[in-house]
Structures are given as structure tokens and as C-alpha cells.
């Protein structure tokens, strides 16, 4: 196979940009096709007579432009020019009524919006909410954010809190505030799907770290020894963690597991992003990482999974050194989170609506969990009465994407492990099953019954994946 090698003879200016421009031009002309593997960076650097760092910057720039995608351990490939819409994004036409894929956590039990808006309308000085406010949010809303962080196990300083347009926006802001393009961040081998896309688009490299496993095969926390090894050999700058109700495995880290990670973070100076959208559902959870290592940790508290996804309000709590950076990044991206919807959320926190809603949702989740245990078999998945999703184990060698496709043909949505894997290796034989998105109890039971049959059919060998050689 002929190695791809651009002609840089007429180039003036930075070489890394010229290489990135050449990649883009050859993709547009058809000289490079979707899925084609580019030469290893060291080999291309040798062919062009430039430094390895130059090619590394060029590939990163091409990834930022969404021209390439890197696969850990495999190489760099030409990315599809048209990306499929993520199955996590809801559709207005409600493609799936039997939805076990999207984790919306009982939205039908959210508080009455009309009553909340009526309360906001009676807010003294309401006209101020219709104007520009500081990018970090009004002090009254940040103080209410500190009350919310109490539910996340964090004693937060309101002066170190900023409002964001939802937790997802908070992740984007923290990635930019704490890190620089080219930095490497450690993530769990299974992790939140969004960061797998957003971090590379910001020029950040992700390194998957193995999870420890119990004797019964259930997944535990990130392996601290593996994290330390990555910090030594791959110049890791930080780590993204979900300590409570880890998505997708459901594991809640013990205090010992948290302390082990903090020791590694302190030894190597790793910054920590603590993202825990489901924490208030968890009945018992140890102290937040932001309490164990406040100088290293930026924490996120979201509202969407708890009470109001439509408000698009989230909160971040950061070490004081990053406060100005966070404020500036919010200002540059959206100027500010909406003070109108921030007041809506603040009122629900102050008057106890949030806690009452969580109680009602918690009771509903107990019932759904019992149904899942009965139909799926308690030993077949990782989860608990206070976990709003389950991590379903399939037989070894079964391709979960086949089960996912089989379910889709029968009107049931579910997510295979591939959406959560931090590397593009053979998909692991797991699926995430959400408990709270389907509204009715009969519909939820019907979806699980279809899942049981689809799994049984697949595991019987009729839809086995090709064995890994």
C-alpha cells in the first residue's frame, strides 16, 4: 500500500497547518476516502523530514476539524463527513415509545411547570431577570447552587460556583478551563458517551483506564495503579470521573476507592472533573471528591436528570484559581445561563419541590427495579434499587449491537456497550437499560419482556458476533 504523503514544496507558514490543509483537500478531492488509515505519525514525519511533534499537531488539528478520528491502539482514520445523529438525542416524532436507551429519569414525575412559572412571575424585581447578568450568574442563584451541591456531598462556596446552560455545557467549560489542546485526560474504559466526542473536538486526547472488577464480575472503580501507570507513561494531565452511579456500570465508589484515586491525582498533579448527575438518587454515598481534594477538583451539579431538563441549568464548582477562566468561557460561549430559568430552578430548590420530587421518583424506581429483577434475573445485571439504569451482561461472544438492532425492529430502543467504550475495540457484551424513561408500567414491562426474548434468541447462537481472533 502506498503511504499517503502530501507535497509541501509550495508551502509557506506553519507546516502542521499545511499538513492539515492537505488532509482536508485530499478528502474533498477523493484522494483520501472515508475509513482510510493515515500513516503512523512517526513514519509520516520521516517521509516529510519534519519533527514528530509537527505531525502530532497536524493530526490534532485535522481531528479538531472533524476530518480524522484516532482509535487507541489502531491508528488514525478518515472520519465520515456526515455523522449519524446520536441515539441519545430525543426525536420530536417519538420514534420509540418503548425507550430503554435514553436516560431521562422519570420526566413524567417532574413538577408542574405552569405552577413554577406562575411563581417566577410573582418574583419581586422580575424585570432584572430579563436583562444581562454576570456570566457566572446572580449571587442569589449561586447561593442556591450551593444548596444543591449539598445533595451531591459537597460543601460548596458560592463564590466558586458558576451557572452553566446545563451539565453538558459545564463539562465543555471545564475541559477548556482546566486543560489545553494537546493535553491527555484519563477516562474509565466505559464512560459517558458525550465526552468521547466533545473532548477530541477540543483537541484533547482520551486514554481509557481499566476498571477493577469484583469476584462476581461486577465493575468497580477505576484502577488506581493503571491510572498511575498512564500518568507516568502518557503524560496524563487529568481524569474525568463519575463517582456515584457511574454511567453506565452503576457502581458507586467506596471511600477507599476515592482515596486511592486522590492519592494518585496528588502524586502526579492530575486535575479531576467530578460529574455526578445521578447522585441525589443514591441513598448512601461517601464524601465527594471535591471535599477530598478541593485544590484539584472541579465538580458539576446538574438539574436535567433530577427535575427539569428543559430549564438547561447546571452548576460548576471550581478551585478559585480557575474562576476567571470559567467566567470568561461562559461569556464567550453563551454570555450567561438564563436567569429566568435559573430563578425557576432556585425556587424549586428553596421551597422543597426538588426533594419531594426526588422522593417520588425514588419510590417509582424501587418498583421498576423489582420488575427488572423479576424479568431479567437479578444476577444478570449490575444495579440497585436506587440506580436509575442497569448494566446488563450478555453471554461472552454475543455482539450487543445485534441485540440492539433486533430490539429496534420490535420498537424497543436500548444501547449497546459500544456507545460507552472509550476505545474502538470489539464491543463488549453489555447493554445499558434505563428504568425511568418509559411512562407507563405496562409499557415498561412489555419492553423488558421483548428484551428478554431478544437476548435469549441472540444468546442461543442465532445472532452471535464473529469471534475475536
N, C-alpha and C positions, 0 to 999 in steps of 0.2 A: 504494500500500500504506500502511495506517495504521501510524504509528510506535507501538511499544509504549511506554507512559508510565504508571507507577503513580501512584496517588493517595496523596500523603504528608501530606495535611492533618491526619489524626488522630495523626500520629507524634510520639512523644517519645523521646529518646535519639539515639544516633548515626545520622545519615542513611544512611551507607553500609550499616549493618546493616539498616535499614528497606528499602532497595532490594533487598538480597539476600533478605530475607524475602519481599518482594513477588514476586520472581522465583520463589522456591520455591512460594509459594501459587498463583501462576498456572499453574505447571507441573502442580501437583497437581489443579487445577480443570479443566485442559484449555485454558485461555485461551492458554497457550503450548505448542506441540506440539514433539515431537522433530524436530530438524533445522531449526527456525525460526531465522532470523537476528535477533539483537537489534540495536537501533540502535547506530551508532557512539558511542563514549563521549562525544566532544565534543558530538555532536548531542543526546544524552540529557541531558547536563549543562545545555545551553542550555534545553531544554524544562522542566527541573525548577528552573532558576535556582540551581544549585549549582556548585561548582568541578569541574573536570575530575578533580582528584585524588580527590574523593569518589566519583565513578563508577568510577574505576580501582580503588579499594579495594573497592567493591561487587562489581564483576565478579570480582575476585580471590577474594573471599570465596565467591561463588557457584561458582567453579571449584574452590575447596577443598572445597566440599560436593558436588562432582561433579555439579552441575546444568548447568554450561556447559562448553564446550570452545572454546578460541581456536585459530584457524587463521591462521598467519602470512600476511599479505597479503590475507586474505579476510574476516576478521571473527570474530564470536563467535556461537556457535550453541548451541541447547538440546541437551544431551547425552542419549544413550539412558539410560533409567533402569535397564535391565538390561544389563550389559556381557557380551559374549561371553567365554568362557574363552579365555585366550591359547593359541595353538597351541604355545607353548614349554613349557607345563606338561604333564608326563607324565601319562598316564592309567593307572589300575590295570588296565584291561581291554586295554591294549596295542592301541589302535586301529590303529596302523601298525607292522608288523614291518619293513617296508622304509622306515626312517626316515632321510631325508636332511635333516630340518628341525632337530631338537634337537641341540645340540652338546654331547654328553656325553663326548667324547674317550676312547673305548675303555674304558668302565667294566668290561667283561668281563676286562680285564687288571689290574684293581685288586688289591692284595694280599689275602691270605686274612684275612678279618675274624675268624674264630674264633681264629686264632693271635695276632692283635693283641689281642683281648680277654683271652686267656689271659695274655699278658704284662702287661696292665694289672692283672689280678687279683693278680699277684705283686708289684705296686708297694709298696715299704715305705711305711707310713703311709697306706694307701689310703683309710681312713675319712675323711681330710681332704677327699678329692675328692667326698665325698657331702654336704658342707656348703656354707655360703655362703663365697664368696671375694670379694676386691675386684673391683669392676666391670671394672677393666682387665685382670684375670686374675692368676694367680700369677706371681711373678717367674721361676720356672723355665720356665714356658710362654712368657713374653715373651722370655726369652733364646733359646729355641728358635725363636721367631718371627724373631729377628734372623738366625739361620742360614738360615731360609727366604728372607728378603729378599736374602741373598747371591745366590741363584739369580735374583733379579729385578734384579740390578745395583745394589743399594742397600746401602750400609754403614749399617745401622740402629742406632740407640741404643735398647737395650731399655727404657730409662726413658721413651722417647717412643712406645712400642708399646702398643696395647691389643688384646685379643681381642674378636672380634665373632662373632655367630651366622651365619657365612658372609660371603662378599664382598658379597652383596646387602645384607645388614644394614649392612656397612661403608659402602657408598655412601649409604644413608639417613642414617647417623650423620654422615658428613662433610658432606653437603648441609646438615644442620641446624646443625652446629658452625661451619662456615665462612661461612654465608650467613644472611640474614634474609628473611622473607616479603616479596615485592616485588622482591627482587634479580633481576638478569638474568645468566644464565650462557650462555656460548658453547659450542656443541657442533658436531661435524662434521656436514656435510649428510647423511651416513649415519652412524648411531651405534647404540649398544647400546639395544635396544628398551625395556628396563625403565626407563631414565632418562627416556624420553619420557613415561611415565605418572607415575613417582614424583615427579619434580621439580615439575610443576604442582600435584600434590596437596599439596605442601608450600608452595604459594604462590610458587613460583619461576617465572620466565619464561625460556624457552629461545630462543636465537637461533641458527639454523643458519648455519654458516660454510662457504663453498665449499672443496672440496679441490682442490689442484693436480693436474694430470694430465700424464703423460709423453707423448711424441710418439706412442707406440703406443696411447694412450688409457687406460693403466692409471692408477689413482688413486694419488696420493701423499699427503703430509701436508696438514694444514690450511693454508690460505693465510695467511701471517702479515700480509700487507698488508690482507686482508679482515678479519682479527681486529682489527687496529689501527683500521680504519675503524669497526667495530662498537663498539669501546671508546670512540671519540670521540663517536659519534652516538647510541648507545643505552645509554650508561652501564653497560656490561658490568662485572660485579664479579669474574667468574672464568671458568674454562674447564675443561671435562671432556675428557680425552684418553685414548686407548689407544695409546701409542707403539709397542708391539711386537705384531705380528699383530693389527692393527686389525680390529675386528669391525664390518662384515662384509668389508671390502675386502682384508684380509690384509696390508696394507702395514706394513712396519717402518720407522719414521722413521730417517733418517740423522742423524749427529751435527750436520750443518749445519742440518737441518730443526729439530732440537730447540733448537739455539742461537738460531735465528731466532724461535721461539715464546717462548723465555725472555726475549729482548730486549724483545719486545712486552709480556710479562707484567710485567717490571720497570718499563718506562716508564709503564704505566698502573696498576700496583699490583694486577694480577689474581692471584687465588688459583688454584692449579692442583690439580685432583684427577687423580691418575695411577692409572688402573685397567688392570691388565695381567694378566688371569687366565691367559694362554697363554704368557707369557714364557719359562718354563723349557723349553718345547718348541723355542724358536728357537735355532738353532745359534750364531749370532753376532748380538749386539745391542749397540748403543752404551750409554753410561752412562745411568742412569736420570735422569729429570727431577728426582727428589728429591735427586740429587747436584749437578745443575747449578744448581738454585735451591732449596736446602733451606729457606730462610726463607719461601718461597711455596707449597711443595708438600706435599700430603698424599697418601700412597701406600697402595695396597691390595695385599695378597698373599692370594690365595685358594687353597683346597685342593681345592674341588669338581671342577675340571676336571683336576686332577693325579692325585688318589689316592683321595679319599673324599668324595663329595657328601653321604652320609648323616651324616657327623660334624657338619656345619654349623659348621665352624670357619673363621674368617678372621682376618686381622691388618691393622691400620691403623697407619701411622707418620705422625705429625703434628708440625709445629713445636711447640715447647714451649708457646707461648702458647695453644694450643688444647687442651692436655692435659686440663685440668679440665673443659672443656665436653664433650669426648668421653666422659670417665668418667661425668659426670652423665647424658648422653644414653643411654649404655648402661644405666646403672642405672634410668633412667626407663622404658626400653622393654622390657628383658628381665632386669634386675638384673645378669646376667652371662652370658657364654657358658659352656657346660657344661664344668667342669673335668675331668669323666670322659672326654669325647671329646677334650678338649684334650690329655690325657695319652696317649691313643691315637695322635693325630697326632704329638705330640712324640717319642714312641718311634720311630715310623716315620722321622722326620727324623733322629734321633740315630743310629739303627743302620744307616742307608744304604738302607733299604727304598724311600724316596721316589726316590732317584737311580736305583736299579735298575729301579724301575717305569717311570720316565721313559725309560730306555734301551730297555726292551722296547716301550713304546708308540711311541717314535720309529722303531724298525725296522718296526713294523706300519704306521706312517703312510707310510713310503717306498714300501711295496708298494701301498698304496691310492692314493697319488698317481700311481704309474706306470699303474695301471689306469684312473684318471680321464683321464690324458693320452691313453691309447690309445683310449678310447671316446668321450670328449668332444672331443678335439682340444686339444693343449696351448695353442694360441693363442686358444682360445675362453673361457678363464677366467684370473683372476688368482689365483695361489697359488704354492706351492713344496713341496719335499719335507718341509720342517719346519713346514708350516702345516696345521692340522687341519681346515680347511674351505677352500672355494674360492668365488670371486665370479664367477659365470657370466654372460657377456654374451650377451644375445639380440639379434636384429636390431632396429634402431630401429623404433619404432612398435608393437612387439609388447607386449601387456599381460601382464606376468609373472603376474598373478593368474589369467589364463585358463590358463596352463601349470600353475600350482599346482592349480587345480581339476581339470584334465584328469588330472594325476598322481594326485590323491586318489581319483578314480573307479577307478584301477587299483591302489590300495593302496599308493601311494608318497607320503610326506609330504616337502614341500620348502617353503621360504619365499621369497616374492616380495619385491621391494625395498621394498614399502610398509611392512613392519614396521620397517624401519631408517631410513626417511626422516624427517628432523626437521621437515618441513613437509608439508602435505596436498595438495601439487600432484599432477599426473598421475604415477602410478607410473613410475619409471624402468625401463628394460628390462634388469633384472638379477635374479638369484636367488642366494641363498646355499645352497651344497650342503655338507653336513658329511660328513666321511670316516670318522669313528670311532664312530658310534652303532650301526650295524648290526653284529651279532656275526659272522656267517659270511661268508667270502669269496665263495661262490657267490651268496648273497643280495645282497651289495653289488654285484656285477657285474650281477645281474639288475635291481636298482634303477636303475643307470646306463643300462642298455640301454633300459628303459622311458622314462627321462628323454630319451634321445637321440631316440626315436621321437616323444615328445610335443612336444619342441622343433621337430623337423623338420616335423611336421604344422602346428604353430602358425605357424611362420615361412613356410610355404608360402602363408599368407594365409587359411587356413580359420577362424582364430580371432583375427584382427587386432583390436586395440583401435580405438576411434574416434579418428581423427587429432585432435591438439590444434589448435584453431583459433587 
